[in-house]
């Protein structure tokens, strides 16, 4: 008799029975873009339909995804709609810059994200997680794991990429980031209508103060490093901040570009990993049969292997749960491009100026690409199964030249954090644990992830 439990189907918007009207689209996109998509977006390889201000293309087919992001990437720029959201925040940071500015930034950052350098961060990632986990030793009240994981990943980011030298307390900084994402981290209705830029945007007005605070923090962090006594400068850490400052000057980055990239990594460098950790812990709590397998694996590895770097490859079930969480709740749910000139892929016409949505959100839940696409099934990513997944049907970190530069950093960080946290504690849902995925640049749990924590 088969006693295997039915898989857990986590909360997510149901595909709409029919596309929304243009007026409804504006309201839905402002509220939560994940609720916009109708059945064809989850069933068809590609669709083209008129949008509010320009044609919309939804690209789900892995071959078309490769065409847009890799094979014909030269014909695609960052989409106008995406830039209207991100550029006011990040300006010429790595996520929003193009052409020579993007190339200079990518080149400046590359040494930090080499495999050897990332692996060298493992001890600090472990150390900061162990210290952070101390708060749960006598936890009597439920904690919001979504907020806690944001605190943890920001702490790790500061310690690894900035050598602990940041000019603000984490709680204050993260409050600014949360308010910024809630205000400017969504499409303003006037942008959706392509209204003139001189018309004030309510989202921008509301986000002006937290953005100003973040830019002030960045300037003060740079000043801390530059004001070191000359005798200490030779011993200054060669971290992310140092490499950006070294790249400043003729032929390199401008001071504004240095600051923009710091804002990018402050704002986004921890956020995506925090979301992945929070959703993974939640999903395992809702599927205790999967959690038991992960806990057993972690207990076995952590007890025998003191080097946290080796955990990453020694815990395939844990990694599978993490990757399945990234499938169901991709931190970056949409990758947006715009054809510079008309394009054709296998007879499908992509008009110049269309907003092309390569959406991990719909691709990862597509009926033709996945069995039981809405269910939490880590076995998809177990050894032997993982290799069958097409490279362009699973895009938690994007693809092509603009693939997330910190992908390996994030996976290593998340695996070490899970190893520490799940070896010591069990996280269980409570009556108030009712998250709803919303798009605010990243896939965030509206309502948070309140959970009860007990010592294992």
C-alpha positions as CSV (number, residue, x, y, z in Angstrom):
1,X,0.0,0.0,0.0
2,X,1.4,3.4,-1.0
3,X,1.4,5.6,2.1
4,X,3.4,8.5,0.5
5,X,1.6,11.7,1.5
6,X,0.1,14.0,-1.1
7,X,2.6,16.8,-1.9
8,X,2.1,20.2,-0.3
9,X,0.7,22.8,-2.7
10,X,1.9,26.2,-1.3
11,X,-0.1,29.5,-1.7
12,X,0.1,31.2,-5.0
13,X,-2.3,33.2,-7.3
14,X,-4.5,31.0,-9.4
15,X,-4.2,31.7,-13.2
16,X,-6.9,34.1,-14.3
17,X,-9.6,32.6,-16.4
18,X,-9.3,35.4,-18.9
19,X,-6.9,38.3,-19.4
20,X,-7.6,41.4,-17.3
21,X,-8.9,44.6,-19.0
22,X,-6.4,47.5,-19.4
23,X,-7.9,49.3,-16.5
24,X,-7.8,46.3,-14.2
25,X,-4.2,45.6,-15.3
26,X,-3.1,48.9,-13.9
27,X,-4.6,48.1,-10.5
28,X,-3.3,44.6,-10.5
29,X,0.2,45.5,-11.5
30,X,0.4,48.1,-8.8
31,X,-1.0,45.7,-6.1
32,X,0.8,42.5,-7.1
33,X,2.0,41.6,-10.6
34,X,2.0,37.9,-9.8
35,X,-1.8,38.0,-9.9
36,X,-1.9,39.4,-13.4
37,X,-1.3,36.3,-15.5
38,X,-4.1,34.3,-17.1
39,X,-4.1,30.6,-18.1
40,X,-2.2,31.0,-21.4
41,X,0.8,32.3,-19.5
42,X,1.0,28.9,-17.8
43,X,0.2,26.7,-20.8
44,X,1.5,28.2,-24.0
45,X,5.2,28.4,-25.1
46,X,4.8,32.0,-26.0
47,X,2.0,34.6,-26.3
48,X,1.7,38.1,-27.7
49,X,-1.0,40.5,-26.7
50,X,-1.6,44.3,-26.6
51,X,-0.6,45.9,-23.3
52,X,-1.6,49.2,-21.7
53,X,1.1,51.1,-23.6
54,X,3.0,48.6,-25.7
55,X,2.8,45.0,-26.9
56,X,3.5,42.3,-24.3
57,X,5.3,39.1,-25.0
58,X,5.4,36.2,-22.5
59,X,8.3,33.9,-23.4
60,X,8.0,30.5,-21.7
61,X,9.6,28.1,-24.2
62,X,13.2,27.3,-23.2
63,X,14.4,27.7,-26.7
64,X,12.9,31.2,-27.0
65,X,14.3,32.1,-23.6
66,X,17.8,31.1,-24.8
67,X,17.2,33.1,-28.0
68,X,16.3,36.3,-26.1
69,X,18.9,36.1,-23.3
70,X,21.8,34.4,-25.1
71,X,21.7,33.7,-28.9
72,X,20.3,37.1,-30.0
73,X,20.9,39.0,-26.8
74,X,22.5,41.9,-28.8
75,X,19.1,42.8,-30.1
76,X,17.6,43.0,-26.6
77,X,18.0,45.8,-24.2
78,X,16.6,46.1,-20.6
79,X,12.9,46.7,-20.9
80,X,11.5,50.2,-20.5
81,X,9.0,49.2,-17.9
82,X,11.6,47.5,-15.8
83,X,13.9,50.5,-16.0
84,X,11.2,52.8,-14.9
85,X,11.0,50.9,-11.6
86,X,14.7,50.2,-11.0
87,X,16.6,53.2,-12.4
88,X,15.3,55.7,-9.9
89,X,16.6,53.5,-7.2
90,X,19.8,52.0,-8.6
91,X,20.7,54.5,-11.4
92,X,23.8,53.0,-13.0
93,X,24.2,50.0,-10.8
94,X,24.9,46.6,-12.2
95,X,21.3,45.6,-12.5
96,X,20.2,48.7,-14.5
97,X,23.3,49.9,-16.4
98,X,24.0,48.9,-20.0
99,X,26.7,49.1,-22.6
100,X,30.2,50.3,-21.5
101,X,29.0,51.3,-18.0
102,X,27.7,47.8,-17.3
103,X,30.9,46.2,-18.7
104,X,33.1,48.4,-16.4
105,X,31.0,47.5,-13.3
106,X,31.0,43.8,-14.1
107,X,34.8,43.8,-14.7
108,X,35.4,45.6,-11.4
109,X,33.3,43.1,-9.4
110,X,34.4,39.9,-11.1
111,X,37.4,39.2,-8.8
112,X,35.2,39.1,-5.7
113,X,32.9,36.5,-7.2
114,X,35.5,34.0,-8.5
115,X,34.9,30.5,-7.1
116,X,38.1,30.6,-5.0
117,X,37.2,33.9,-3.5
118,X,33.6,32.9,-2.7
119,X,34.8,29.6,-1.1
120,X,37.0,31.7,1.1
121,X,33.9,33.3,2.6
122,X,32.5,30.0,4.0
123,X,34.0,30.4,7.5
124,X,32.6,33.9,7.9
125,X,29.2,32.7,6.6
126,X,29.2,29.9,9.2
127,X,30.4,32.1,12.0
128,X,27.8,34.8,11.4
129,X,25.0,32.2,11.2
130,X,26.1,30.5,14.4
131,X,26.1,33.9,16.2
132,X,22.7,34.8,14.7
133,X,21.2,31.4,15.7
134,X,22.0,32.3,19.3
135,X,18.8,34.4,19.4
136,X,16.7,31.3,19.1
137,X,18.2,29.4,22.0
138,X,15.5,30.6,24.4
139,X,12.9,31.6,21.9
140,X,9.5,31.7,23.7
141,X,7.5,33.7,21.2
142,X,7.1,33.1,17.5
143,X,9.5,34.9,15.2
144,X,9.0,36.3,11.7
145,X,11.4,34.2,9.8
146,X,11.1,36.4,6.7
147,X,12.5,39.4,8.7
148,X,15.0,37.3,10.5
149,X,16.5,35.8,7.3
150,X,16.8,39.4,6.0
151,X,18.8,40.3,9.1
152,X,21.0,37.2,8.8
153,X,21.8,37.7,5.1
154,X,22.5,41.4,5.6
155,X,24.9,40.5,8.4
156,X,26.7,38.0,6.2
157,X,26.8,40.5,3.3
158,X,28.4,43.2,5.6
159,X,30.9,40.8,7.0
160,X,32.0,39.2,3.7
161,X,31.8,41.9,1.1
162,X,32.4,44.9,3.4
163,X,34.6,43.5,6.1
164,X,32.1,44.6,8.8
165,X,32.5,48.3,8.0
166,X,29.1,49.8,7.3
167,X,28.0,53.1,8.7
168,X,24.6,52.0,10.1
169,X,23.0,49.5,12.4
170,X,21.4,46.6,10.5
171,X,17.9,47.1,11.9
172,X,17.8,50.8,10.8
173,X,19.2,49.9,7.3
174,X,16.7,47.1,6.7
175,X,13.8,49.3,7.8
176,X,14.9,51.7,5.0
177,X,15.1,48.9,2.5
178,X,11.7,47.5,3.4
179,X,10.1,51.0,3.0
180,X,11.9,51.5,-0.3
181,X,10.7,48.2,-1.7
182,X,7.1,48.9,-0.6
183,X,7.1,52.3,-2.2
184,X,9.4,52.4,-5.3
185,X,9.7,48.6,-5.7
186,X,6.5,48.4,-7.8
187,X,5.3,49.8,-11.1
188,X,3.7,53.3,-10.7
189,X,0.4,53.5,-12.7
190,X,1.8,56.6,-14.5
191,X,4.8,54.6,-15.7
192,X,2.5,51.8,-16.9
193,X,0.6,54.5,-19.0
194,X,4.0,55.9,-20.2
195,X,3.0,59.3,-18.8
196,X,5.6,62.1,-19.2
197,X,8.4,61.9,-16.7
198,X,7.8,65.4,-15.5
199,X,4.5,64.2,-13.9
200,X,5.3,63.3,-10.3
201,X,5.0,59.6,-9.4
202,X,3.3,58.9,-6.0
203,X,5.6,55.9,-5.5
204,X,8.7,58.0,-6.1
205,X,7.5,60.7,-3.7
206,X,6.8,58.2,-1.0
207,X,10.2,56.5,-1.5
208,X,12.2,59.6,-1.7
209,X,13.1,59.7,2.0
210,X,14.3,56.0,2.4
211,X,16.2,56.3,-0.8
212,X,18.0,59.4,0.4
213,X,18.8,57.6,3.7
214,X,20.3,54.7,1.8
215,X,22.5,56.9,-0.4
216,X,23.7,58.8,2.7
217,X,24.7,55.5,4.3
218,X,26.6,54.5,1.2
219,X,28.5,57.8,1.1
220,X,29.3,57.5,4.8
221,X,30.5,53.9,4.4
222,X,32.9,55.0,1.6
223,X,34.1,57.9,3.8
224,X,34.8,55.4,6.7
225,X,37.1,53.5,4.4
226,X,38.8,56.5,2.8
227,X,39.4,58.2,6.2
228,X,41.5,55.4,7.5
229,X,44.9,56.7,8.7
230,X,47.5,56.4,6.0
231,X,49.4,53.8,8.1
232,X,46.4,51.5,8.0
233,X,45.6,51.8,4.4
234,X,48.1,49.2,3.3
235,X,46.3,46.7,5.6
236,X,42.8,47.6,4.4
237,X,40.8,44.5,3.3
238,X,40.6,43.8,-0.4
239,X,36.9,43.3,-0.3
240,X,34.0,44.3,-2.5
241,X,34.2,48.0,-1.5
242,X,38.0,48.1,-2.0
243,X,37.8,46.7,-5.5
244,X,35.1,49.2,-6.5
245,X,37.2,52.1,-5.1
246,X,40.3,50.8,-6.9
247,X,38.3,50.7,-10.2
248,X,37.4,54.4,-9.8
249,X,39.2,56.8,-12.1
250,X,40.0,57.5,-15.8
251,X,38.7,54.6,-17.9
252,X,37.1,53.0,-14.9
253,X,34.1,53.8,-12.7
254,X,33.0,57.2,-11.7
255,X,32.3,58.0,-8.1
256,X,28.5,58.0,-8.9
257,X,28.9,54.5,-10.4
258,X,30.7,53.2,-7.4
259,X,27.9,54.5,-5.2
260,X,25.2,53.1,-7.5
261,X,26.8,49.7,-7.3
262,X,27.0,49.8,-3.6
263,X,23.3,50.7,-3.4
264,X,22.6,47.7,-5.7
265,X,24.4,45.3,-3.5
266,X,23.2,46.8,-0.3
267,X,19.6,46.7,-1.5
268,X,19.6,43.4,-3.5
269,X,22.7,41.5,-2.4
270,X,21.0,40.1,0.7
271,X,17.4,40.3,-0.3
272,X,17.2,37.5,-2.8
273,X,19.0,35.0,-0.5
274,X,16.8,36.0,2.5
275,X,13.7,35.2,0.4
276,X,15.1,31.9,-0.6
277,X,15.9,30.9,3.0
278,X,12.5,32.0,4.3
279,X,10.5,30.2,1.7
280,X,12.6,27.1,2.1
281,X,12.1,26.9,5.8
282,X,8.4,27.5,5.4
283,X,7.9,24.9,2.7
284,X,9.8,22.3,4.8
285,X,7.6,23.1,7.8
286,X,4.5,22.5,5.7
287,X,5.9,19.2,4.3
288,X,7.3,17.4,7.5
289,X,8.1,14.2,5.6
290,X,10.5,16.3,3.4
291,X,11.9,18.0,6.5
292,X,12.7,14.7,8.2
293,X,14.8,13.7,5.3
294,X,16.6,17.1,5.2
295,X,17.2,17.1,8.9
296,X,18.6,13.6,8.9
297,X,21.0,14.5,6.1
298,X,22.1,17.7,7.8
299,X,22.6,15.9,11.1
300,X,24.8,13.3,9.4
301,X,26.9,15.8,7.6
302,X,27.3,18.5,10.2
303,X,28.3,15.9,12.9
304,X,31.1,14.5,10.7
305,X,32.3,17.5,8.6
306,X,33.6,20.5,10.4
307,X,34.4,22.5,7.2
308,X,31.1,24.3,6.2
309,X,32.3,24.7,2.6
310,X,32.1,20.9,2.1
311,X,28.5,20.9,3.3
312,X,27.4,22.5,0.0
313,X,28.1,19.3,-2.0
314,X,27.5,16.8,0.8
315,X,23.8,17.7,1.3
316,X,22.0,16.9,-2.0
317,X,18.5,16.6,-0.3
318,X,18.9,20.0,1.4
319,X,20.1,21.6,-1.8
320,X,17.1,20.0,-3.6
321,X,14.7,21.5,-1.1
322,X,16.3,24.9,-1.6
323,X,16.2,24.6,-5.4
324,X,12.6,23.6,-5.3
325,X,11.8,26.7,-3.1
326,X,13.6,28.8,-5.7
327,X,11.4,27.2,-8.4
328,X,8.2,27.9,-6.6
329,X,9.1,31.3,-5.3
330,X,11.9,32.7,-7.6
331,X,13.5,35.7,-5.8
332,X,13.4,37.6,-9.1
333,X,10.1,36.6,-10.7
334,X,10.5,38.5,-13.9
335,X,13.3,39.2,-16.4
336,X,12.3,41.9,-18.8
337,X,13.7,42.7,-22.2
338,X,12.8,44.8,-25.2
339,X,13.7,44.1,-28.9
340,X,15.8,46.9,-30.4
341,X,14.6,45.7,-33.9
342,X,11.8,43.3,-35.0
343,X,12.7,39.7,-34.3
344,X,11.4,36.3,-35.3
345,X,11.9,33.0,-33.5
346,X,10.5,29.8,-35.2
347,X,7.9,31.9,-36.9
348,X,6.9,33.8,-33.8
349,X,7.1,37.6,-34.3
350,X,8.5,39.8,-31.6
351,X,7.9,43.4,-32.5
352,X,10.4,46.2,-31.9
353,X,9.6,47.9,-28.6
354,X,7.6,45.1,-27.1
355,X,7.9,44.3,-23.4
356,X,9.3,40.8,-23.4
357,X,8.6,39.0,-20.1
358,X,10.9,36.0,-19.5
359,X,9.3,35.1,-16.2
360,X,10.7,32.5,-13.9
361,X,7.3,32.8,-12.1
362,X,5.4,31.3,-15.1
363,X,8.2,29.2,-16.5
364,X,8.7,27.5,-13.2
365,X,5.0,26.7,-13.0
366,X,4.4,25.9,-16.6
367,X,2.1,22.9,-17.4
368,X,4.2,21.7,-20.3
369,X,7.5,21.9,-18.5
370,X,6.8,20.4,-15.1
371,X,4.7,17.6,-13.6
372,X,2.5,18.8,-10.8
373,X,4.0,22.3,-11.2
374,X,2.3,23.9,-8.3
375,X,3.4,21.3,-5.7
376,X,6.5,21.3,-3.5
377,X,8.4,18.3,-4.8
378,X,12.2,18.5,-4.0
379,X,12.7,15.1,-5.7
380,X,12.7,17.0,-9.0
381,X,16.2,18.2,-8.0
382,X,17.5,15.0,-6.5
383,X,20.6,13.5,-8.2
384,X,19.6,11.7,-11.4
385,X,16.5,14.0,-11.8
386,X,18.3,17.4,-11.6
387,X,20.2,16.7,-14.8
388,X,17.0,16.2,-16.8
389,X,15.9,19.8,-16.3
390,X,16.6,22.1,-19.3
391,X,19.0,24.9,-18.5
392,X,16.4,27.5,-19.7
393,X,13.4,26.2,-17.9
394,X,14.9,26.9,-14.5
395,X,16.1,30.4,-14.1
396,X,16.3,31.4,-10.4
397,X,19.4,33.6,-11.2
398,X,18.7,34.4,-14.8
399,X,20.8,33.4,-17.8
400,X,23.2,34.7,-20.4
401,X,25.7,37.5,-19.9
402,X,23.6,39.2,-17.3
403,X,23.2,36.1,-15.1
404,X,23.3,37.1,-11.4
405,X,27.0,37.6,-10.6
406,X,26.4,36.5,-7.0
407,X,24.6,33.2,-7.8
408,X,27.3,30.9,-6.4
409,X,27.7,33.2,-3.4
410,X,24.0,33.0,-2.6
411,X,23.8,29.2,-3.0
412,X,26.8,28.7,-0.7
413,X,25.5,31.2,1.8
414,X,22.0,29.6,1.8
415,X,23.3,26.0,2.2
416,X,25.6,26.9,5.1
417,X,22.8,28.9,6.8
418,X,20.4,25.9,6.4
419,X,23.0,23.6,7.8
420,X,23.5,25.6,10.9
421,X,19.8,26.5,11.5
422,X,18.2,23.2,10.8
423,X,20.8,21.2,12.7
424,X,19.9,23.1,15.9
425,X,16.2,24.2,15.6
426,X,12.9,23.1,14.2
427,X,10.6,25.7,12.6
428,X,6.9,25.1,12.7
429,X,4.0,27.1,11.3
430,X,1.4,28.6,13.6
431,X,-2.2,29.8,13.0
432,X,-0.9,33.2,11.9
433,X,1.4,31.7,9.2
434,X,-0.5,32.6,6.1
435,X,2.0,34.1,3.6
436,X,0.9,35.3,0.2
437,X,3.6,35.8,-2.5
438,X,3.8,39.4,-3.8
439,X,6.2,41.0,-6.3
440,X,8.2,43.9,-4.8
441,X,11.2,43.4,-7.0
442,X,11.7,40.1,-5.2
443,X,9.0,37.5,-4.3
444,X,8.1,38.5,-0.8
445,X,5.7,36.8,1.6
446,X,2.9,39.3,2.4
447,X,2.0,38.8,6.1
448,X,5.6,37.6,6.8
449,X,6.5,34.1,8.0
450,X,5.7,33.9,11.7
451,X,6.9,30.6,13.0
452,X,7.4,28.7,16.3
453,X,11.0,27.7,16.9
454,X,12.1,24.8,19.2
455,X,15.4,23.3,20.0
456,X,16.0,20.0,18.3
